[in-house]
Amino acid sequence: MVRFGLTVVRHGETRYNKEKILQGQGVDEPLSATGFRQADAAGSFLSNVKFTHVFSSDLLRAKQTAAAILGKNRFCKDMEIKCDARLRERKYGVAEGRPLADLKAMAKDAGEQCPSFTPSGGETLDEVWQRARDFFEFLCQLAVELEQKEHGKPGAPGRSSGTSGEQFVFPWTTHCSEAETSSEGSGSSAVLDANILVVSHGAYMRNWIGYFVSDLNCTLPENLTKSQLSSVSPNTGVSHFIIKLENGNLLKPKITCVCLNQDSHL
């Protein structure tokens, strides 16, 4: 059994977020003063979680958020942040750098709903979905390789996270039901092969979670509403998942959502 934790955080606020202007991939705006405070708060919230890997979108707002989170962490201050273009925000083409209202107007003129509308030069939802799927499969393969190394493949180095049975202390057990924490072992006694932090973007994360639910039958918290599931995460919203791969089978991961878009740290 391969088992790993996945914590996904949206970047902190930027000036464009506050002004409701689309950034996408073409506008690489830094965090605002509020955004840095949010990132520090998320870091404090996650300060006792020992991550084995940290991945970030290669856009500035995500990288700054990831660095702030690690800066508050008791165990991972010096861990390398691996940037990956597959974690970038959805590309909005001609709508980037323009108000969200303009995108809604474009969608209306085209007779489409805004979330599914693709402006000229932008990415379709299917293309974002494919990026998310590709990155998740990469994470699953990474976890399988770590588990194999831990069990002593000849010549393979030991796992960097420490000894087998590493304990990971999670702060969100008070934000999910007792059944979730006990049945999935997602509380402080969780034993994982890896514990991965990913910092990304709102629209991308919504598509990624949609992939988990629609394609992979992710188990959701009982009190989660449909509107919460379809909403974009607040800035520095935290989502946490436990992924199990029976016999290292990459094709049928079992995913449990422990919390979605948690923002109690703000």
N, C-alpha and C positions, 0 to 999 in steps of 0.2 A: 504493500500500500504506500503510495506516494501522497503526501499531504502537505499543502503549503498555504500560508496566509497571504492575502493580497489586500493592501490598503491603498485606496485611490483618493487623491486629494486634488481639488480644483485649485488653480493658482489664486493668489490674492487680487484684490481690486486694482484696476488701473484707472487712469483719468478717463479713458474711452469707455470703460465699463460704466462708470458713474454717469457719463453723458449719453449712454445708450447708443454708442457708435460701434459699428462692426469692425473687429480687428482681423479676424481670420488668420491667414498666414502672412499677408502682405504688410500688416502694420505691427511692428515689433515694439510695442509700447512697454516701458518699465512699470513696475509697481508704483502706485501712489503712496503717500505717507500712510494712508489708511490701509493700503494693501500690505505694506511691511508690518504694520501692527497686527493685521489678521494672520499673516504668515508666522509671526512670532508666537501668537496665541495658539495656532495649530501646533507649532513646535513644542510648546509647553504641554499641550494636551497629550502629545505623543512622546513625551520626553523619556518615559520609562519603557518604551517599546524597542526591543533590540531587533533592528532590521538586518537582514543578510545582504540585501541588494537594494539599490535606489536607482530608479530610472526617471527621467524627466523628458518632456518635450524639449526640443532644442530652441524654442522661442524664449525670449528674455524673461517674460513675466512668470513662466513656469520655472525656469532655472533659478531665478531669484527666490521663489517660494521654496523650492527644494533645499536651497542652501540655508535659508532661514530655519526651516524645520530641523535640519541636521545640526545647526548651530545650537539648538536647545536640547539636543538629545544626549542622554547620559552615556550612551555606548557608541554612537556612530558619528561623532563630530568630524572625524577625519576620513570617513568613507567616501569613496569616489562616486560622484553622480554621473551616471552614464546617460548621455543625451541620445534620443532616438527620434528621428523625423516621423516615424509612424505614430507618434503620440501628439503630433501637431493638431491644432484646431482645424475644423472644417474650413476648406478654402471657399471664400465667397465671391471670388472674381471681381466683377465691376462694382459690387456692392461694398467692398472693403474700404474702410475709411469714411463711409457714409452712414447716416443715422439708420437705426433699425427700422424706423418708419418708412424709409425709402425701399427697403427690402420687402416690407409688407405691401407697399403700393405696387411694386414690380410683380409680386405674386398675384395680387388681385387682378392686375391688368392681363396676366396670363391665364386667369381663371383657375388658379391653384391655391392650395393652402400653404401658408408661409413655411412651416417646418420642412415640408417635402419639396418646396420650390428650389430649383437650381438656377441661380443667375448666370449670365454669360461668363464663361471662364472659371466657374466654380466647380466644386465637387458634388457629385450626386450622393444621396444617402447610401446607396449601395457601395460606392467607392470608399466612403468613410468606414462603412461596415467591414469591408474587406481589409482595410488597414488595421482595424481593431482586432479582427479575427486572426490576422497574421501575427500581430504582436502577442496576443494571448497564447497562441500555439507555441510561440517562441518561449514564453514564460513556463509553459507546461514542460517543454523539452528541457529547459534549464533545471527545473525541479527534479525531473527524472534523472538527469545526469548527476546532480548533487547526491541523490539517494543512492545511486549506484557507486559513486566514489566512497560514500560513507560506509558502505558495506564491503569495502576492501577489494575493489578490482585490482589486480596485480599492477603495481607501479603507479597507481593513481594516488594523488595527494589527498589528505584529509579535508573535510569540509571546513571552510574558513569560519563558519559561524560557531564552531566549537564542537563539543562532544555530542554524541547521539543522545537524544532526549532533551535538547535545549529547551529551557522554559522561556516563554514569551509573555510579558505582562501587558494585557490590553486594558485600556481605560474605558471601553464602551460597554462593559457588561451591564451597567445600570441603565442602558438605553435600549435593551432588548429583553425579550421574555426569558424567564428562568429555563423554559424548555429549550430555547435556542442555545443558551450557553451550556447547558448540561448535555444535550444530545449531540452537539457538534464539538464540544470540548473547546469552545472559543474563549473561555475565561482564562484566568491566570495560570491554569495548569496545562494549557495546550502544548502538545508536543508536535513540532513541525519539522519538515525537512528544509524548508526555507520560509522566510518572512519578508515579503517584497513590498516596497513603497513605490508608488507611481504618482507623479505629479503631471497633470494634463489640463484639459480645457473643458468648458461647459457643454458645448454641442457635441464634441467628441465623446465625452463621458456618457452623455445621454444615449448616444448610438451604441456604445460599448455595452452598457447595461441592457439596452434593448436586445442586443445579440445574445447576452447571457440568458435573458428570459425567454425569448422567442425560439432560439436555435438550440440552447443547451438546457432548457427547463430548470433554470436557477430557482431554488427554493427561497421565497421571500418572507420577511417578517410578517406575522399574522395581521398586525395593525396597519400595514402599509396600504394607502389608498391608490387608486388608479392615477389621480392627479399628482400625487407625490412621485409615483413611478415615472411619469412622463415629464416632470418638471426638470428644468436645468438646475444643477447644484448651485447653492450660493457660493460666493467666493470663499475659498478654503474649506468648503464642505468636505466631510470625511465619509467615505464608504468603505466597508470592510467585508471581505469574502473569505470563506474557507473552501479550498478546492481539494478534492480527493481524486486520485487516479488509481483505480483498481488494477493491480498488477502492472502498473506503469502504462496503462492503456491511454494513449493520447486522444483517442477518438471519442471516448465517452467520459468526460470529466463530470464529477458530481459537484455542483456549486451550491453553497449556502450563503445567502446574504445575511450577515449579522446586523448591519446597520446601513442605512442609505442616506447620503447627504446630511450627515450629522453636523450640527453647527452650535452645539452647546458651549463650545469654547469661546464663541464670539460675544 
